[in-house]
Amino acid sequence: LLSLGTGTTSEFDKTYTAEETAKWGTARWMLVIQKMTSAASSYMTDYYLSTAFQALDSRNNYLRVQENALTGTTTELDDASEANMQLLVQVGEDLLKKSVSKDNPETYEEALKRFAKLLSDRKKLRANKASY
């Protein structure tokens, strides 16, 4: 299973004081809650799937690819400007160089290549079985 995310911000690494949040209006709370809900759904799905694949001794059959520290205009879903597209390309190229996780020093580029080979090998195996 190859899981491709659309990216998240590092906004939730920030903490807020009670005094600060007490000044928020309804619109600000709705925005924060919407972002939290969206991020939580993504994180929990990844956690559940990675745990399930590990339990089945198939951790190499699951790869989640997502940048979790988007900033600036790269977080805007409706910014299709040439400049923002170039920024997103750079984000993707930088992500390929990063380690998959603390437990897996493999880069995303290496992991995607391994994953592509695994899928290709399995397709060939199915094709060979079908020809019997």
Secondary structure, DSSP 4 states (H G I P E B T S, - for coil): -EEE----BSGGGS---HHHHHT--HHHHHHHHHHHHHHHHHHHHHHHHHHHHHHTT-GGG-EEE--S-B-GGGG-TT---HHHHHHHHHHHHHHHHSBS-SS---BHHHHHHHHHHHHHHHHHHHHHHHT-
